[in-house]
Amino acid sequence: MFNIGFAELILVLLIAFLVVGPKDLPKVARWLGRCVKKARQLIREVKQEIGWEELTEETQSVRRDIDQTIKDSDISADLRSASKEFSKSINEAKKNVAKKP
């Protein structure tokens, strides 16, 4: 969530230990834990209230539809096959012209 490595975590804990002191550190840790829990619960409730999940699902659905439409409208494969057929026709015509004296 915060992209904190082990070394940074140890540094934060050491500073907290020095600032708060060993006696009050467990109380502060419990208080912080409760605050984080309440914040996560609040965020979850807000997401439910505004319909975040439904919005993301709808957005992903629209994106899939757009991607499928782009794939369906891609004519490069058709152009390649038409180019190959055209090249074959030209080569056959050249051979026919070369055979006729």
Chimera marker file (.cmm) of the C-alpha trace (Angstrom):
<marker_set name="trace">
<marker id="1" x="0.000" y="0.000" z="0.000" r="1" g="1" b="0" radius="0.5"/>
<marker id="2" x="2.706" y="2.510" z="0.973" r="1" g="1" b="0" radius="0.5"/>
<marker id="3" x="5.561" y="0.681" z="-0.775" r="1" g="1" b="0" radius="0.5"/>
<marker id="4" x="7.708" y="0.646" z="2.363" r="1" g="1" b="0" radius="0.5"/>
<marker id="5" x="10.628" y="-1.759" z="2.519" r="1" g="1" b="0" radius="0.5"/>
<marker id="6" x="11.878" y="-3.629" z="5.553" r="1" g="1" b="0" radius="0.5"/>
<marker id="7" x="14.680" y="-1.141" z="6.252" r="1" g="1" b="0" radius="0.5"/>
<marker id="8" x="12.293" y="1.828" z="6.154" r="1" g="1" b="0" radius="0.5"/>
<marker id="9" x="9.875" y="0.016" z="8.464" r="1" g="1" b="0" radius="0.5"/>
<marker id="10" x="12.636" y="-0.646" z="11.000" r="1" g="1" b="0" radius="0.5"/>
<marker id="11" x="13.652" y="3.024" z="10.824" r="1" g="1" b="0" radius="0.5"/>
<marker id="12" x="10.065" y="4.193" z="11.426" r="1" g="1" b="0" radius="0.5"/>
<marker id="13" x="9.670" y="1.798" z="14.357" r="1" g="1" b="0" radius="0.5"/>
<marker id="14" x="12.968" y="2.976" z="15.856" r="1" g="1" b="0" radius="0.5"/>
<marker id="15" x="11.939" y="6.632" z="15.592" r="1" g="1" b="0" radius="0.5"/>
<marker id="16" x="8.524" y="5.821" z="17.099" r="1" g="1" b="0" radius="0.5"/>
<marker id="17" x="10.270" y="3.983" z="19.930" r="1" g="1" b="0" radius="0.5"/>
<marker id="18" x="12.459" y="7.008" z="20.633" r="1" g="1" b="0" radius="0.5"/>
<marker id="19" x="9.658" y="9.578" z="20.363" r="1" g="1" b="0" radius="0.5"/>
<marker id="20" x="6.892" y="7.722" z="22.228" r="1" g="1" b="0" radius="0.5"/>
<marker id="21" x="8.989" y="5.633" z="24.556" r="1" g="1" b="0" radius="0.5"/>
<marker id="22" x="8.826" y="1.932" z="25.362" r="1" g="1" b="0" radius="0.5"/>
<marker id="23" x="6.071" y="2.321" z="27.936" r="1" g="1" b="0" radius="0.5"/>
<marker id="24" x="3.487" y="3.984" z="25.672" r="1" g="1" b="0" radius="0.5"/>
<marker id="25" x="4.463" y="2.317" z="22.384" r="1" g="1" b="0" radius="0.5"/>
<marker id="26" x="1.922" y="-0.553" z="22.670" r="1" g="1" b="0" radius="0.5"/>
<marker id="27" x="-0.885" y="1.931" z="23.391" r="1" g="1" b="0" radius="0.5"/>
<marker id="28" x="0.072" y="4.042" z="20.380" r="1" g="1" b="0" radius="0.5"/>
<marker id="29" x="0.317" y="0.935" z="18.188" r="1" g="1" b="0" radius="0.5"/>
<marker id="30" x="-3.203" y="-0.174" z="19.223" r="1" g="1" b="0" radius="0.5"/>
<marker id="31" x="-4.547" y="3.317" z="18.606" r="1" g="1" b="0" radius="0.5"/>
<marker id="32" x="-2.954" y="3.422" z="15.151" r="1" g="1" b="0" radius="0.5"/>
<marker id="33" x="-4.343" y="-0.035" z="14.385" r="1" g="1" b="0" radius="0.5"/>
<marker id="34" x="-7.855" y="1.093" z="15.302" r="1" g="1" b="0" radius="0.5"/>
<marker id="35" x="-7.489" y="4.243" z="13.203" r="1" g="1" b="0" radius="0.5"/>
<marker id="36" x="-6.338" y="2.255" z="10.177" r="1" g="1" b="0" radius="0.5"/>
<marker id="37" x="-9.215" y="-0.187" z="10.621" r="1" g="1" b="0" radius="0.5"/>
<marker id="38" x="-11.744" y="2.662" z="10.821" r="1" g="1" b="0" radius="0.5"/>
<marker id="39" x="-10.223" y="4.358" z="7.773" r="1" g="1" b="0" radius="0.5"/>
<marker id="40" x="-10.425" y="1.151" z="5.722" r="1" g="1" b="0" radius="0.5"/>
<marker id="41" x="-14.019" y="0.619" z="6.808" r="1" g="1" b="0" radius="0.5"/>
<marker id="42" x="-14.878" y="4.209" z="5.878" r="1" g="1" b="0" radius="0.5"/>
<marker id="43" x="-13.277" y="3.824" z="2.448" r="1" g="1" b="0" radius="0.5"/>
<marker id="44" x="-15.145" y="0.550" z="1.885" r="1" g="1" b="0" radius="0.5"/>
<marker id="45" x="-18.459" y="2.205" z="2.830" r="1" g="1" b="0" radius="0.5"/>
<marker id="46" x="-17.811" y="5.172" z="0.549" r="1" g="1" b="0" radius="0.5"/>
<marker id="47" x="-16.981" y="2.830" z="-2.346" r="1" g="1" b="0" radius="0.5"/>
<marker id="48" x="-20.219" y="0.920" z="-1.757" r="1" g="1" b="0" radius="0.5"/>
<marker id="49" x="-22.214" y="4.121" z="-1.494" r="1" g="1" b="0" radius="0.5"/>
<marker id="50" x="-20.975" y="5.603" z="-4.748" r="1" g="1" b="0" radius="0.5"/>
<marker id="51" x="-21.070" y="2.262" z="-6.567" r="1" g="1" b="0" radius="0.5"/>
<marker id="52" x="-17.347" y="2.035" z="-7.239" r="1" g="1" b="0" radius="0.5"/>
<marker id="53" x="-17.425" y="-1.700" z="-7.958" r="1" g="1" b="0" radius="0.5"/>
<marker id="54" x="-20.255" y="-1.344" z="-10.446" r="1" g="1" b="0" radius="0.5"/>
<marker id="55" x="-18.482" y="1.564" z="-12.114" r="1" g="1" b="0" radius="0.5"/>
<marker id="56" x="-15.235" y="-0.372" z="-12.500" r="1" g="1" b="0" radius="0.5"/>
<marker id="57" x="-17.062" y="-3.438" z="-13.843" r="1" g="1" b="0" radius="0.5"/>
<marker id="58" x="-18.939" y="-1.293" z="-16.350" r="1" g="1" b="0" radius="0.5"/>
<marker id="59" x="-15.721" y="0.442" z="-17.397" r="1" g="1" b="0" radius="0.5"/>
<marker id="60" x="-13.977" y="-2.889" z="-17.910" r="1" g="1" b="0" radius="0.5"/>
<marker id="61" x="-16.930" y="-4.156" z="-19.927" r="1" g="1" b="0" radius="0.5"/>
<marker id="62" x="-16.814" y="-1.100" z="-22.183" r="1" g="1" b="0" radius="0.5"/>
<marker id="63" x="-13.068" y="-1.550" z="-22.597" r="1" g="1" b="0" radius="0.5"/>
<marker id="64" x="-13.515" y="-5.194" z="-23.601" r="1" g="1" b="0" radius="0.5"/>
<marker id="65" x="-16.180" y="-4.168" z="-26.117" r="1" g="1" b="0" radius="0.5"/>
<marker id="66" x="-13.896" y="-1.507" z="-27.595" r="1" g="1" b="0" radius="0.5"/>
<marker id="67" x="-10.980" y="-3.949" z="-27.823" r="1" g="1" b="0" radius="0.5"/>
<marker id="68" x="-13.201" y="-6.499" z="-29.566" r="1" g="1" b="0" radius="0.5"/>
<marker id="69" x="-14.467" y="-3.853" z="-31.992" r="1" g="1" b="0" radius="0.5"/>
<marker id="70" x="-10.897" y="-2.851" z="-32.804" r="1" g="1" b="0" radius="0.5"/>
<marker id="71" x="-9.970" y="-6.490" z="-33.444" r="1" g="1" b="0" radius="0.5"/>
<marker id="72" x="-13.044" y="-6.972" z="-35.626" r="1" g="1" b="0" radius="0.5"/>
<marker id="73" x="-12.355" y="-3.843" z="-37.654" r="1" g="1" b="0" radius="0.5"/>
<marker id="74" x="-8.704" y="-4.719" z="-38.293" r="1" g="1" b="0" radius="0.5"/>
<marker id="75" x="-8.415" y="-5.276" z="-42.042" r="1" g="1" b="0" radius="0.5"/>
<marker id="76" x="-4.652" y="-5.764" z="-42.216" r="1" g="1" b="0" radius="0.5"/>
<marker id="77" x="-4.996" y="-9.555" z="-42.518" r="1" g="1" b="0" radius="0.5"/>
<marker id="78" x="-7.460" y="-9.146" z="-45.391" r="1" g="1" b="0" radius="0.5"/>
<marker id="79" x="-5.122" y="-6.683" z="-47.086" r="1" g="1" b="0" radius="0.5"/>
<marker id="80" x="-2.183" y="-9.069" z="-46.734" r="1" g="1" b="0" radius="0.5"/>
<marker id="81" x="-4.102" y="-11.949" z="-48.279" r="1" g="1" b="0" radius="0.5"/>
<marker id="82" x="-5.344" y="-9.717" z="-51.104" r="1" g="1" b="0" radius="0.5"/>
<marker id="83" x="-1.779" y="-8.539" z="-51.709" r="1" g="1" b="0" radius="0.5"/>
<marker id="84" x="-0.542" y="-12.142" z="-51.896" r="1" g="1" b="0" radius="0.5"/>
<marker id="85" x="-3.290" y="-13.063" z="-54.344" r="1" g="1" b="0" radius="0.5"/>
<marker id="86" x="-2.509" y="-9.995" z="-56.449" r="1" g="1" b="0" radius="0.5"/>
<marker id="87" x="1.198" y="-10.880" z="-56.482" r="1" g="1" b="0" radius="0.5"/>
<marker id="88" x="0.352" y="-14.436" z="-57.553" r="1" g="1" b="0" radius="0.5"/>
<marker id="89" x="-1.846" y="-13.113" z="-60.366" r="1" g="1" b="0" radius="0.5"/>
<marker id="90" x="0.894" y="-10.775" z="-61.580" r="1" g="1" b="0" radius="0.5"/>
<marker id="91" x="3.470" y="-13.574" z="-61.488" r="1" g="1" b="0" radius="0.5"/>
<marker id="92" x="1.149" y="-15.888" z="-63.437" r="1" g="1" b="0" radius="0.5"/>
<marker id="93" x="0.516" y="-13.140" z="-65.983" r="1" g="1" b="0" radius="0.5"/>
<marker id="94" x="4.278" y="-12.576" z="-66.361" r="1" g="1" b="0" radius="0.5"/>
<marker id="95" x="4.793" y="-16.317" z="-66.905" r="1" g="1" b="0" radius="0.5"/>
<marker id="96" x="2.028" y="-16.408" z="-69.522" r="1" g="1" b="0" radius="0.5"/>
<marker id="97" x="3.517" y="-13.428" z="-71.332" r="1" g="1" b="0" radius="0.5"/>
<marker id="98" x="6.993" y="-14.967" z="-71.213" r="1" g="1" b="0" radius="0.5"/>
<marker id="99" x="5.665" y="-18.285" z="-72.667" r="1" g="1" b="0" radius="0.5"/>
<marker id="100" x="3.965" y="-16.655" z="-75.640" r="1" g="1" b="0" radius="0.5"/>
<marker id="101" x="6.436" y="-15.778" z="-78.403" r="1" g="1" b="0" radius="0.5"/>
<link id1="1" id2="2" r="1" g="1" b="0" radius="0.2"/>
<link id1="2" id2="3" r="1" g="1" b="0" radius="0.2"/>
<link id1="3" id2="4" r="1" g="1" b="0" radius="0.2"/>
<link id1="4" id2="5" r="1" g="1" b="0" radius="0.2"/>
<link id1="5" id2="6" r="1" g="1" b="0" radius="0.2"/>
<link id1="6" id2="7" r="1" g="1" b="0" radius="0.2"/>
<link id1="7" id2="8" r="1" g="1" b="0" radius="0.2"/>
<link id1="8" id2="9" r="1" g="1" b="0" radius="0.2"/>
<link id1="9" id2="10" r="1" g="1" b="0" radius="0.2"/>
<link id1="10" id2="11" r="1" g="1" b="0" radius="0.2"/>
<link id1="11" id2="12" r="1" g="1" b="0" radius="0.2"/>
<link id1="12" id2="13" r="1" g="1" b="0" radius="0.2"/>
<link id1="13" id2="14" r="1" g="1" b="0" radius="0.2"/>
<link id1="14" id2="15" r="1" g="1" b="0" radius="0.2"/>
<link id1="15" id2="16" r="1" g="1" b="0" radius="0.2"/>
<link id1="16" id2="17" r="1" g="1" b="0" radius="0.2"/>
<link id1="17" id2="18" r="1" g="1" b="0" radius="0.2"/>
<link id1="18" id2="19" r="1" g="1" b="0" radius="0.2"/>
<link id1="19" id2="20" r="1" g="1" b="0" radius="0.2"/>
<link id1="20" id2="21" r="1" g="1" b="0" radius="0.2"/>
<link id1="21" id2="22" r="1" g="1" b="0" radius="0.2"/>
<link id1="22" id2="23" r="1" g="1" b="0" radius="0.2"/>
<link id1="23" id2="24" r="1" g="1" b="0" radius="0.2"/>
<link id1="24" id2="25" r="1" g="1" b="0" radius="0.2"/>
<link id1="25" id2="26" r="1" g="1" b="0" radius="0.2"/>
<link id1="26" id2="27" r="1" g="1" b="0" radius="0.2"/>
<link id1="27" id2="28" r="1" g="1" b="0" radius="0.2"/>
<link id1="28" id2="29" r="1" g="1" b="0" radius="0.2"/>
<link id1="29" id2="30" r="1" g="1" b="0" radius="0.2"/>
<link id1="30" id2="31" r="1" g="1" b="0" radius="0.2"/>
<link id1="31" id2="32" r="1" g="1" b="0" radius="0.2"/>
<link id1="32" id2="33" r="1" g="1" b="0" radius="0.2"/>
<link id1="33" id2="34" r="1" g="1" b="0" radius="0.2"/>
<link id1="34" id2="35" r="1" g="1" b="0" radius="0.2"/>
<link id1="35" id2="36" r="1" g="1" b="0" radius="0.2"/>
<link id1="36" id2="37" r="1" g="1" b="0" radius="0.2"/>
<link id1="37" id2="38" r="1" g="1" b="0" radius="0.2"/>
<link id1="38" id2="39" r="1" g="1" b="0" radius="0.2"/>
<link id1="39" id2="40" r="1" g="1" b="0" radius="0.2"/>
<link id1="40" id2="41" r="1" g="1" b="0" radius="0.2"/>
<link id1="41" id2="42" r="1" g="1" b="0" radius="0.2"/>
<link id1="42" id2="43" r="1" g="1" b="0" radius="0.2"/>
<link id1="43" id2="44" r="1" g="1" b="0" radius="0.2"/>
<link id1="44" id2="45" r="1" g="1" b="0" radius="0.2"/>
<link id1="45" id2="46" r="1" g="1" b="0" radius="0.2"/>
<link id1="46" id2="47" r="1" g="1" b="0" radius="0.2"/>
<link id1="47" id2="48" r="1" g="1" b="0" radius="0.2"/>
<link id1="48" id2="49" r="1" g="1" b="0" radius="0.2"/>
<link id1="49" id2="50" r="1" g="1" b="0" radius="0.2"/>
<link id1="50" id2="51" r="1" g="1" b="0" radius="0.2"/>
<link id1="51" id2="52" r="1" g="1" b="0" radius="0.2"/>
<link id1="52" id2="53" r="1" g="1" b="0" radius="0.2"/>
<link id1="53" id2="54" r="1" g="1" b="0" radius="0.2"/>
<link id1="54" id2="55" r="1" g="1" b="0" radius="0.2"/>
<link id1="55" id2="56" r="1" g="1" b="0" radius="0.2"/>
<link id1="56" id2="57" r="1" g="1" b="0" radius="0.2"/>
<link id1="57" id2="58" r="1" g="1" b="0" radius="0.2"/>
<link id1="58" id2="59" r="1" g="1" b="0" radius="0.2"/>
<link id1="59" id2="60" r="1" g="1" b="0" radius="0.2"/>
<link id1="60" id2="61" r="1" g="1" b="0" radius="0.2"/>
<link id1="61" id2="62" r="1" g="1" b="0" radius="0.2"/>
<link id1="62" id2="63" r="1" g="1" b="0" radius="0.2"/>
<link id1="63" id2="64" r="1" g="1" b="0" radius="0.2"/>
<link id1="64" id2="65" r="1" g="1" b="0" radius="0.2"/>
<link id1="65" id2="66" r="1" g="1" b="0" radius="0.2"/>
<link id1="66" id2="67" r="1" g="1" b="0" radius="0.2"/>
<link id1="67" id2="68" r="1" g="1" b="0" radius="0.2"/>
<link id1="68" id2="69" r="1" g="1" b="0" radius="0.2"/>
<link id1="69" id2="70" r="1" g="1" b="0" radius="0.2"/>
<link id1="70" id2="71" r="1" g="1" b="0" radius="0.2"/>
<link id1="71" id2="72" r="1" g="1" b="0" radius="0.2"/>
<link id1="72" id2="73" r="1" g="1" b="0" radius="0.2"/>
<link id1="73" id2="74" r="1" g="1" b="0" radius="0.2"/>
<link id1="74" id2="75" r="1" g="1" b="0" radius="0.2"/>
<link id1="75" id2="76" r="1" g="1" b="0" radius="0.2"/>
<link id1="76" id2="77" r="1" g="1" b="0" radius="0.2"/>
<link id1="77" id2="78" r="1" g="1" b="0" radius="0.2"/>
<link id1="78" id2="79" r="1" g="1" b="0" radius="0.2"/>
<link id1="79" id2="80" r="1" g="1" b="0" radius="0.2"/>
<link id1="80" id2="81" r="1" g="1" b="0" radius="0.2"/>
<link id1="81" id2="82" r="1" g="1" b="0" radius="0.2"/>
<link id1="82" id2="83" r="1" g="1" b="0" radius="0.2"/>
<link id1="83" id2="84" r="1" g="1" b="0" radius="0.2"/>
<link id1="84" id2="85" r="1" g="1" b="0" radius="0.2"/>
<link id1="85" id2="86" r="1" g="1" b="0" radius="0.2"/>
<link id1="86" id2="87" r="1" g="1" b="0" radius="0.2"/>
<link id1="87" id2="88" r="1" g="1" b="0" radius="0.2"/>
<link id1="88" id2="89" r="1" g="1" b="0" radius="0.2"/>
<link id1="89" id2="90" r="1" g="1" b="0" radius="0.2"/>
<link id1="90" id2="91" r="1" g="1" b="0" radius="0.2"/>
<link id1="91" id2="92" r="1" g="1" b="0" radius="0.2"/>
<link id1="92" id2="93" r="1" g="1" b="0" radius="0.2"/>
<link id1="93" id2="94" r="1" g="1" b="0" radius="0.2"/>
<link id1="94" id2="95" r="1" g="1" b="0" radius="0.2"/>
<link id1="95" id2="96" r="1" g="1" b="0" radius="0.2"/>
<link id1="96" id2="97" r="1" g="1" b="0" radius="0.2"/>
<link id1="97" id2="98" r="1" g="1" b="0" radius="0.2"/>
<link id1="98" id2="99" r="1" g="1" b="0" radius="0.2"/>
<link id1="99" id2="100" r="1" g="1" b="0" radius="0.2"/>
<link id1="100" id2="101" r="1" g="1" b="0" radius="0.2"/>
</marker_set>
